[in-house]
Amino acid sequence: MLFIVIEDFRGRDRKEIYRRFRDRGRLMPDGLRLHHSWISADMGRCFILMETDDVTLLQRWSSNGRIWWISRLFPWQQTRTWWKD
């Protein structure tokens, strides 16, 4: 299943957050895949396309105390898949 994750960095030390990403990655569990991400022009939000067969992996990752900037999770479906049904 695909998900759109929105990370909200506004009002936080963005340099520290991006330094952490560079040094330690996103600390994602095996089975959680990051396909692509986009960052807003002001670097205040990141929009991520992720995939997992086990939604509990995403829930555990997003509720992890170290990942306190995730603001929204949306289940996602490609339009062509939806139109097949």
N, C-alpha and C positions, 0 to 999 in steps of 0.2 A: 504494500500500500504506500502511496505517495503522501507526503505532508509538506505544507509550507510552514516554516518556522519564522517568526519575526522576533528578532532580538532588538531590544531598545536600549541604546547606550546613552541616551540624552541625560544630562545631569550627573554623569559618572566620568571617571578618569579614563577616557578612551585610549590614551596612550598606554596605560597599564593593561587594559583589556587586550589590545592588539599585541602588546609585548608578551602577554601570557599565551595568546594563540601561537605566536611565533616560536616561543620556547617550549611549550608543552602540548600544543595542538588543542583540539576541542574536547579531549577526554571522552570520546564516544565509545560505547561498548561494541564488541564484535557483533555484527548483524545489523548495525545501524549505518546506512550509507548516505553520504553527502554527495549529491549529484552536481549541484551548482549553487552559487550564491551571488547576490548583488548587494552593493552597499549604496546607501543614499549619498548624495553629493556632499552633505555636511558630515558624513560618517557617523550620523546619529542612530541609524537603523540598518540592520542587515536582514535581508530576505533570503531564506535558504530553502532549496528543494531537497528533501530527504526521502529515503525509502527504507522500509523495514517490513518483514513478514510478521514480526512480533511487536505489536504496539506497546507492550509493557516496557520494551527497551527504550523507546522514545519517552515514555512517561517517567521512567526512572532517571534517564539522562536529564530531562528538563526539570525534574524536581530536586535534583542534586543541589545541595547547598552552595556548591561552587559555581553553579550556572544560574545566578540570580537575576540575570538581565533578560531572560526569555520572557516575552510578554504575551505571545499568542502562538497557538498551534492549530493548524487547519488541515483536516483530511482533504486530500486532493485527488482528482481523477482527470485523466486526459479526456478532452472532448470527444475524440474518435472512439474511445472506449464507451463513453456514455451513450453515444448515438447508436452503437451496436445493439444495445439493450432495447 
